Amino acid sequence: MTITQSRDSDDLRKHLAALKAAARLYRRQPDEARGTARRVAHALARQGGESGSPGITSAAHQLIESPDDQARDTLKNLIAQLDEQIQAISAPRGVVLLVEDDAALVKLFSHTLTQKGWEVAVAGTAEQAEAITRTQDVSVIVLDLVLPDADGRNLLLRFKEDRRSAAIPVLVASAHDDPHVQAECLALGASDFLKKPVKPKKLLELITRRAATPLVTEPATSESSTPLADYGVLSEAFQATTEENRTLALVGVASSSAEPSLPSGTAIVDALEQAGAAIAGDLGDGGLVARFGVEELVVLFRDADTGEACQRLERVRTLLSKATEGVLNIAAGLTAIEANTELEDAMDQAGRLLYLALRSTGERVLCDATAVPLPTVKILLAEDDALTAKLLVYRLTREPGFEVTHCPDGLDALAKAQEESIDLAILDINMPGIDGFDLLSRLREMPRHTDLPITMLTALGSEQDIVRGLELGANDYIVKPFSPTEVIARVRRLLGRSSRAR
């Protein structure tokens, strides 16, 4: 307990003792008892306002303003409020890890939390945060998405993949609230997503609630309201599965051929929930269904070859298509898991097949890339750093059907966008000619590019750049340094949602 907390607790105990003495005096000398109680209530009303205890403040005012015949009942209520507050201050609450590099926010949140009995650990970088979770017993993590040394989404994933931190509730606090980013964080295992600026009271309420409700780290049972696991549970299950016939699928939602525009985000989430429940029910103990992003599920078949897994998914896909009257279709990419295959590699293979399924008819289960014609995708890359550009061009052009036009200058990229047909743009922010923000704005002003999928490249720690890019119309962002596999996954996801080049 801090010195401030100890002082607050001592003051409240003194007031509580005086009120309890007044309550005992009530039978013999009610007038004196009421007078004493109301004098203490006046002091508590002031102290409650200063210490941020609205329950005490309200109860004190009720006692001050209540008629004489109701004063005894309001006195009992005030005594109960004081008892609750003293217990809250005195009880050891646990450790909250603030993963945040903004000193002002750290100071504000730390003050609020320590006032209510929490111990606060602060990490300004992802490296520091992981070191703390390895050495301290953390109750709740509050995570910023933009850190000096990592994308917060990747750190969240590492938290959930590590047994030592997988069960710790993570509250994501970010200055941008793009629905796809929110959904991705929740899919990766976040308990809540908070839009900055976050009110300290709201943060305190969520921390208290999440700390009191331990996370379920095992896959949900069929009796649960949702059968979907998070990515951390999937990772553990993948590592623990040793059967020879293992198959992994990425399942996504596609619009029907009769409905060219993608339905609302709510409809997509509902459809995936239905798909997840149906697949989990069909699998029983033979597999696991996990969330992965706003439009994707991951399905791990523990003991099924691609033929059997394909039949199961096709059956679910047909049923759900009928249930939604053909407005939404389920597509899937399915890959066999070879010996010693890492989860990331299996996801990459299944992701390519899902992308091809979505880009072709949008309503199939695909386990063979040669079964569909490869679509040609033209990507505009605006990046002035030669090394970054070389890495991106190399990885993108390894993808069948991808063609990349690289422009090291913003004006050159704008000219290419005016002259050529493109299906997706990747824009660096800092470039000669015009910067990425200006280029983004000009692209969105062109009628032919109002729906162009665009992702921004930004440096670590540049949260304001990310927010500005999303506000100007970017669909996603990629933080440098990046994983090439992560870039491909994001590009596929954007193209899968897009109706261009189909």
Phi and psi in degrees as a GROMACS rama.xvg file:
@    title "Ramachandran Plot"
@    xaxis  label "Phi"
@    yaxis  label "Psi"
@TYPE xy
-76.6821  167.823  THR-2
-61.5727  -42.0297  ILE-3
-62.002  -44.6527  THR-4
-61.7926  -41.9764  GLN-5
-61.7882  -41.5479  SER-6
-64.2502  -45.5796  ARG-7
-60.2441  -42.8822  ASP-8
-64.0903  -42.7312  SER-9
-62.8601  -43.7187  ASP-10
-61.8207  -44.9456  ASP-11
-65.6639  -36.5274  LEU-12
-63.8934  -38.7888  ARG-13
-63.949  -45.2703  LYS-14
-63.5939  -40.3555  HIS-15
-62.9646  -41.3412  LEU-16
-61.9086  -41.2293  ALA-17
-65.2764  -40.2098  ALA-18
-68.3849  -38.8419  LEU-19
-66.8415  -34.984  LYS-20
-65.3383  -39.8072  ALA-21
-64.1377  -38.9532  ALA-22
-63.9089  -38.0584  ALA-23
-69.5747  -28.1844  ARG-24
-79.1786  -14.3242  LEU-25
-55.7029  -42.4776  TYR-26
-65.7773  -39.5136  ARG-27
-86.4297  -41.5625  ARG-28
-137.901  76.2648  GLN-29
-61.7006  -38.1026  PRO-30
-64.1347  -45.7044  ASP-31
-65.5394  -39.1184  GLU-32
-62.087  -44.6445  ALA-33
-62.5429  -41.7326  ARG-34
-62.6294  -45.5288  GLY-35
-62.1289  -45.9103  THR-36
-61.4258  -40.2489  ALA-37
-72.7259  -32.0493  ARG-38
-65.5754  -43.2143  ARG-39
-64.3507  -38.9419  VAL-40
-62.203  -38.8528  ALA-41
-59.9901  -44.2746  HIS-42
-64.8203  -39.8135  ALA-43
-69.5866  -34.284  LEU-44
-59.9995  -40.8661  ALA-45
-69.8159  -46.2353  ARG-46
-67.0789  -37.9628  GLN-47
-62.5791  -39.547  GLY-48
-66.3234  -37.881  GLY-49
-70.8589  -34.9806  GLU-50
-96.0977  4.30746  SER-51
71.7184  41.4717  GLY-52
-117.349  82.0638  SER-53
-63.4346  -30.2693  PRO-54
-63.0142  -43.2198  GLY-55
-66.7589  -43.9164  ILE-56
-58.8306  -46.3037  THR-57
-64.7313  -44.3599  SER-58
-65.0563  -37.012  ALA-59
-65.4245  -43.348  ALA-60
-64.3909  -37.1036  HIS-61
-60.7597  -41.4428  GLN-62
-67.4358  -41.5501  LEU-63
-62.4169  -40.4237  ILE-64
-95.3495  -7.09005  GLU-65
-73.5802  148.745  SER-66
-62.8235  159.631  PRO-67
-57.3995  -37.3227  ASP-68
-73.878  -9.94626  ASP-69
-111.366  -2.38128  GLN-70
-62.8386  -35.4875  ALA-71
-65.1811  -39.5422  ARG-72
-68.0264  -40.9514  ASP-73
-69.7511  -28.0277  THR-74
-64.4625  -43.2907  LEU-75
-60.9439  -39.9469  LYS-76
-63.9299  -41.6592  ASN-77
-65.9181  -39.5661  LEU-78
-61.0386  -41.1185  ILE-79
-64.8534  -40.3367  ALA-80
-63.6063  -40.5674  GLN-81
-65.3637  -43.471  LEU-82
-56.8131  -45.3118  ASP-83
-63.9378  -42.9804  GLU-84
-67.1499  -40.139  GLN-85
-63.3783  -41.9984  ILE-86
-64.1192  -38.9889  GLN-87
-64.8872  -39.035  ALA-88
-73.9252  -39.0135  ILE-89
-78.9574  -33.6239  SER-90
-71.5432  136.597  ALA-91
-68.934  121.323  PRO-92
-90.6381  -30.5602  ARG-93
124.004  -174.162  GLY-94
-109.344  129.135  VAL-95
-105.237  124.901  VAL-96
-95.087  115.083  LEU-97
-94.2129  110.63  LEU-98
-98.0576  90.9734  VAL-99
-156.841  132.439  GLU-100
-102.334  3.75831  ASP-101
-88.9021  110.503  ASP-102
-61.9392  -36.9629  ALA-103
-66.034  -42.4786  ALA-104
-66.4156  -39.722  LEU-105
-59.444  -44.0827  VAL-106
-63.5787  -44.6368  LYS-107
-64.2816  -50.3991  LEU-108
-66.0268  -39.9896  PHE-109
-62.0007  -42.5472  SER-110
-60.7507  -47.0924  HIS-111
-62.2887  -43.8599  THR-112
-71.0423  -43.7782  LEU-113
-66.8579  -29.5688  THR-114
-61.2814  -28.4571  GLN-115
-104.098  18.0885  LYS-116
94.4061  4.38543  GLY-117
-88.5402  143.429  TRP-118
-90.3722  138.659  GLU-119
-116.115  128.217  VAL-120
-111.026  138.759  ALA-121
-119.372  132.413  VAL-122
-128.047  122.681  ALA-123
-88.9722  -8.67461  GLY-124
-137.521  163.844  THR-125
-64.4098  -39.1772  ALA-126
-60.4977  -44.4202  GLU-127
-64.1093  -40.0762  GLN-128
-62.1853  -44.991  ALA-129
-66.4947  -34.8863  GLU-130
-64.57  -39.1514  ALA-131
-66.7421  -43.6004  ILE-132
-67.2906  -21.2637  THR-133
-79.7597  -23.7671  ARG-134
-116.258  -14.6905  THR-135
-123.915  155.54  GLN-136
-88.4854  95.2335  ASP-137
-93.1554  135.395  VAL-138
-90.3866  -41.2639  SER-139
-145.187  144.79  VAL-140
-114.395  131.361  ILE-141
-108.367  117.054  VAL-142
-118.715  123.894  LEU-143
-81.2663  148.921  ASP-144
-85.1737  -21.3356  LEU-145
-117.528  110.09  VAL-146
-120.008  161.303  LEU-147
-64.3151  -21.8969  PRO-148
-128.206  9.4447  ASP-149
-167.785  155.273  ALA-150
-77.4788  126.981  ASP-151
-57.1544  -28.7661  GLY-152
-64.8161  -38.3981  ARG-153
-69.743  -37.0736  ASN-154
-65.7054  -41.652  LEU-155
-56.6799  -44.1346  LEU-156
-61.4983  -42.0558  LEU-157
-66.3685  -38.0087  ARG-158
-56.7333  -44.9064  PHE-159
-76.9679  -20.5699  LYS-160
-86.2047  -16.7421  GLU-161
-91.8227  123.621  ASP-162
-55.9692  -31.9658  ARG-163
-70.9473  -24.1254  ARG-164
-122.964  -1.05613  SER-165
-60.3787  -33.6438  ALA-166
-90.6825  -0.558475  ALA-167
-79.6855  124.845  ILE-168
-61.6307  135.456  PRO-169
-117.836  122.215  VAL-170
-102.76  116.402  LEU-171
-86.7893  128.29  VAL-172
-120.898  118.917  ALA-173
-141.731  152.512  SER-174
-78.8976  -13.461  ALA-175
-117.841  143.703  HIS-176
-127.611  39.0258  ASP-177
-55.4557  131.449  ASP-178
-60.2114  -32.073  PRO-179
-71.3898  -35.7601  HIS-180
-67.0236  -43.7298  VAL-181
-57.2915  -49.8757  GLN-182
-63.1121  -37.0457  ALA-183
-63.964  -43.7197  GLU-184
-62.8683  -43.5164  CYS-185
-65.5076  -36.9388  LEU-186
-65.855  -33.4882  ALA-187
-80.147  -3.88776  LEU-188
119.525  2.65653  GLY-189
-65.3745  144.337  ALA-190
-82.3884  -34.4738  SER-191
-148.904  158.002  ASP-192
-126.718  119.531  PHE-193
-113.776  132.284  LEU-194
-86.1705  125.326  LYS-195
-73.0965  147.765  LYS-196
-73.938  137.327  PRO-197
-96.1864  128.912  VAL-198
-71.4899  129.328  LYS-199
-53.8551  -37.3609  PRO-200
-63.6813  -41.7919  LYS-201
-64.1423  -42.3949  LYS-202
-61.7494  -44.4596  LEU-203
-60.35  -43.7746  LEU-204
-60.4485  -44.7142  GLU-205
-67.0381  -41.7773  LEU-206
-61.6134  -45.0732  ILE-207
-61.6691  -42.3599  THR-208
-67.3712  -45.7383  ARG-209
-69.005  -36.989  ARG-210
-66.4941  -29.3943  ALA-211
-81.9075  -11.6258  ALA-212
-123.84  91.2392  THR-213
-57.7804  145.111  PRO-214
-71.0573  145.979  LEU-215
-86.3166  117.315  VAL-216
-99.8468  1.4029  THR-217
-102.648  154.964  GLU-218
-55.2853  140.764  PRO-219
-66.4785  151.974  ALA-220
-83.8177  171.348  THR-221
-66.9727  -17.2923  SER-222
-84.1848  -8.34495  GLU-223
-73.281  160.819  SER-224
-67.2409  -30.1234  SER-225
-136.318  135.362  THR-226
-92.3693  7.20893  PRO-227
-88.8879  129.243  LEU-228
-89.1463  171.7  ALA-229
-99.0566  178.34  ASP-230
-65.315  -33.5831  TYR-231
-63.0507  -42.3191  GLY-232
-64.4939  -41.2136  VAL-233
-59.1301  -44.3716  LEU-234
-60.5513  -44.5923  SER-235
-64.5207  -41.4348  GLU-236
-65.5191  -38.1884  ALA-237
-62.8252  -44.7607  PHE-238
-67.5223  -31.7518  GLN-239
-83.5921  -14.5824  ALA-240
-84.8246  123.396  THR-241
-122.61  3.37644  THR-242
-61.021  152.306  GLU-243
-69.3285  -41.9102  GLU-244
-90.0119  87.2721  ASN-245
-118.033  138.916  ARG-246
-137.204  143.553  THR-247
-125.68  138.736  LEU-248
-129.9  144.757  ALA-249
-106.326  126.389  LEU-250
-113.918  133.154  VAL-251
-134.652  168.598  GLY-252
-102.094  135.703  VAL-253
-127.235  150.329  ALA-254
-75.5473  152.208  SER-255
-72.2373  161.637  SER-256
-63.2546  -24.3259  SER-257
-84.5422  -7.93524  ALA-258
-129.499  85.6093  GLU-259
-66.8764  -26.8488  PRO-260
-87.4681  139.822  SER-261
-68.6305  133.374  LEU-262
-63.2225  174.613  PRO-263
-64.8616  158.679  SER-264
-57.8648  -38.0566  GLY-265
-63.0674  -42.0186  THR-266
-63.8745  -38.1222  ALA-267
-64.7967  -48.336  ILE-268
-60.3527  -43.0222  VAL-269
-61.849  -41.8168  ASP-270
-64.6464  -40.5102  ALA-271
-67.2821  -36.6284  LEU-272
-61.3254  -43.6713  GLU-273
-62.5325  -44.6942  GLN-274
-62.3082  -44.9864  ALA-275
-60.6158  -43.6718  GLY-276
-63.7781  -42.3566  ALA-277
-66.8668  -43.1522  ALA-278
-66.6931  -44.2391  ILE-279
-62.0456  -39.6433  ALA-280
-64.7435  -36.9404  GLY-281
-71.938  -34.9974  ASP-282
-73.1204  -37.6869  LEU-283
63.029  -129.9  GLY-284
-86.583  3.71373  ASP-285
-88.4246  8.70412  GLY-286
-176.474  -171.017  GLY-287
-146.348  140.108  LEU-288
-118.033  128.252  VAL-289
-129.936  151.968  ALA-290
-74.1713  147.082  ARG-291
-154.755  89.7995  PHE-292
85.0992  172.654  GLY-293
-72.6726  -23.7128  VAL-294
-121.959  15.623  GLU-295
-140.07  146.869  GLU-296
-120.668  153.764  LEU-297
-112.721  131.97  VAL-298
-120.348  122.892  VAL-299
-106.19  115.471  LEU-300
-93.3473  113.26  PHE-301
-72.6745  -29.9847  ARG-302
-148.678  68.2934  ASP-303
-155.082  133.28  ALA-304
-79.0602  176.919  ASP-305
-63.6573  -33.011  THR-306
-64.0086  -48.7367  GLY-307
-66.0505  -43.9272  GLU-308
-61.9225  -39.6467  ALA-309
-62.9284  -42.382  CYS-310
-61.2365  -43.0687  GLN-311
-62.5899  -47.1069  ARG-312
-67.6663  -36.7944  LEU-313
-64.1534  -38.4496  GLU-314
-63.4657  -45.0073  ARG-315
-65.0635  -42.5061  VAL-316
-60.0606  -43.7539  ARG-317
-64.9047  -43.6839  THR-318
-62.1301  -43.4201  LEU-319
-71.8555  -33.9103  LEU-320
-61.9831  -41.2426  SER-321
-67.4342  -38.8526  LYS-322
-64.901  -30.9632  ALA-323
-98.6735  13.5681  THR-324
56.0843  35.0326  GLU-325
79.5177  -0.903195  GLY-326
-72.8483  -39.159  VAL-327
-116.473  137.238  LEU-328
-122.201  146.669  ASN-329
-98.5469  127.846  ILE-330
-116.79  156.305  ALA-331
-151.181  147.732  ALA-332
-114.562  131.354  GLY-333
-127.442  129.589  LEU-334
-136.455  141.993  THR-335
-75.3428  144.498  ALA-336
-97.4165  110.674  ILE-337
-77.1281  164.788  GLU-338
-59.9081  140.829  ALA-339
65.8067  16.574  ASN-340
-77.2434  132.213  THR-341
-79.5982  153.812  GLU-342
-58.3711  -41.4242  LEU-343
-60.883  -39.8046  GLU-344
-68.6986  -41.2526  ASP-345
-63.9844  -40.3651  ALA-346
-63.5154  -38.0364  MET-347
-64.5626  -43.9077  ASP-348
-64.8146  -45.4075  GLN-349
-67.1358  -35.2242  ALA-350
-63.0912  -39.2444  GLY-351
-62.4532  -42.5236  ARG-352
-68.8818  -37.9039  LEU-353
-62.7471  -43.7013  LEU-354
-58.0618  -44.1542  TYR-355
-65.6752  -38.2839  LEU-356
-63.761  -42.8012  ALA-357
-68.0323  -36.123  LEU-358
-79.5934  -15.0295  ARG-359
-92.9537  -98.1707  SER-360
-92.0727  -20.236  THR-361
75.627  8.70669  GLY-362
-147.379  62.4499  GLU-363
-153.293  161.838  ARG-364
-104.833  119.298  VAL-365
-116.407  126.162  LEU-366
-123.805  4.73617  CYS-367
-141.293  115.125  ASP-368
-64.025  -24.7229  ALA-369
-77.9425  -6.65074  THR-370
-78.4001  -11.3709  ALA-371
-131.047  150.252  VAL-372
-68.186  139.444  PRO-373
-75.9611  124.311  LEU-374
-75.0984  143.666  PRO-375
-85.6914  125.888  THR-376
-120.665  123.933  VAL-377
-103.03  120.695  LYS-378
-113.594  131.44  ILE-379
-97.8034  120.606  LEU-380
-112.046  114.218  LEU-381
-106.316  101.933  ALA-382
-152.949  124.428  GLU-383
-92.1056  -13.4612  ASP-384
-81.7829  117.779  ASP-385
-62.3821  -40.8313  ALA-386
-67.4257  -45.4696  LEU-387
-61.4344  -44.076  THR-388
-62.8369  -41.9902  ALA-389
-61.8111  -42.8872  LYS-390
-63.3951  -45.3491  LEU-391
-66.2163  -44.584  LEU-392
-61.7438  -43.3474  VAL-393
-60.0725  -48.0558  TYR-394
-71.2166  -39.6783  ARG-395
-67.358  -41.0197  LEU-396
-75.5087  -11.5602  THR-397
-71.448  -20.0909  ARG-398
-77.5537  124.698  GLU-399
-56.6865  129.166  PRO-400
89.7827  -7.19665  GLY-401
-86.0818  129.199  PHE-402
-120.302  130.853  GLU-403
-116.684  128.718  VAL-404
-105.695  115.961  THR-405
-100.248  130.225  HIS-406
-126.161  120.936  CYS-407
-84.0279  2.33286  PRO-408
-133.107  138.443  ASP-409
-62.9448  -38.7132  GLY-410
-68.1886  -38.3699  LEU-411
-62.5445  -42.3989  ASP-412
-63.0567  -39.2787  ALA-413
-63.5109  -41.6248  LEU-414
-63.2881  -42.6057  ALA-415
-62.1477  -40.034  LYS-416
-66.2835  -30.1656  ALA-417
-77.2728  -31.8355  GLN-418
-90.7598  -35.8926  GLU-419
-114.164  159.054  GLU-420
-85.0668  128.004  SER-421
-129.96  153.487  ILE-422
-110.365  -17.134  ASP-423
-162.217  146.145  LEU-424
-126.425  138.191  ALA-425
-117.654  117.782  ILE-426
-118.806  124.031  LEU-427
-75.0825  154.903  ASP-428
-84.0504  -47.4082  ILE-429
-95.8073  105.943  ASN-430
-141.169  155.078  MET-431
-72.7199  165.645  PRO-432
84.232  -90.6915  GLY-433
-131.219  149.176  ILE-434
-80.5573  175.476  ASP-435
-63.329  -33.235  GLY-436
-65.3694  -45.8611  PHE-437
-63.6826  -42.9491  ASP-438
-62.0043  -43.0346  LEU-439
-59.5598  -46.7581  LEU-440
-60.771  -42.6307  SER-441
-69.6606  -35.923  ARG-442
-63.8253  -41.7651  LEU-443
-68.9594  -20.3961  ARG-444
-78.7819  -16.35  GLU-445
-83.0035  125.916  MET-446
-54.8445  -34.0442  PRO-447
-74.2593  -14.2194  ARG-448
-120.651  16.3306  HIS-449
-64.1822  -29.8132  THR-450
-109.292  16.1141  ASP-451
-67.429  125.93  LEU-452
-64.914  126.195  PRO-453
-132.287  130.884  ILE-454
-122.394  143.792  THR-455
-100.756  142.397  MET-456
-98.4362  126.828  LEU-457
-138.193  156.25  THR-458
-79.2915  157.581  ALA-459
-58.5884  140.767  LEU-460
82.8961  2.7572  GLY-461
-96.4448  65.7901  SER-462
-64.8697  -38.2379  GLU-463
-62.8073  -36.5731  GLN-464
-64.0729  -41.0628  ASP-465
-63.8024  -46.5615  ILE-466
-61.0421  -45.5973  VAL-467
-62.8488  -42.8318  ARG-468
-61.4702  -43.7558  GLY-469
-65.3257  -38.3617  LEU-470
-66.5021  -30.4352  GLU-471
-82.683  -5.97911  LEU-472
118.515  7.09455  GLY-473
-67.8542  148.884  ALA-474
-91.0853  -24.68  ASN-475
-161.974  177.234  ASP-476
-142.248  152.336  TYR-477
-126.463  128.017  ILE-478
-96.7404  131.156  VAL-479
-84.5536  145.013  LYS-480
-71.2444  149.76  PRO-481
-122.893  161.593  PHE-482
-88.2382  128.455  SER-483
-55.3508  -35.9943  PRO-484
-64.426  -38.6519  THR-485
-63.7405  -41.1909  GLU-486
-60.6244  -47.8479  VAL-487
-61.3659  -41.3294  ILE-488
-61.4277  -41.7448  ALA-489
-69.7374  -39.6418  ARG-490
-63.7461  -45.1652  VAL-491
-60.4118  -41.7672  ARG-492
-62.8857  -43.2173  ARG-493
-64.7674  -42.8502  LEU-494
-68.3911  -36.0397  LEU-495
-63.7028  -31.7851  GLY-496
-80.8722  -19.1355  ARG-497
-86.4758  147.06  SER-498
-94.0967  2.04106  SER-499
-77.099  150.103  ARG-500
59.9155  29.7192  ALA-501
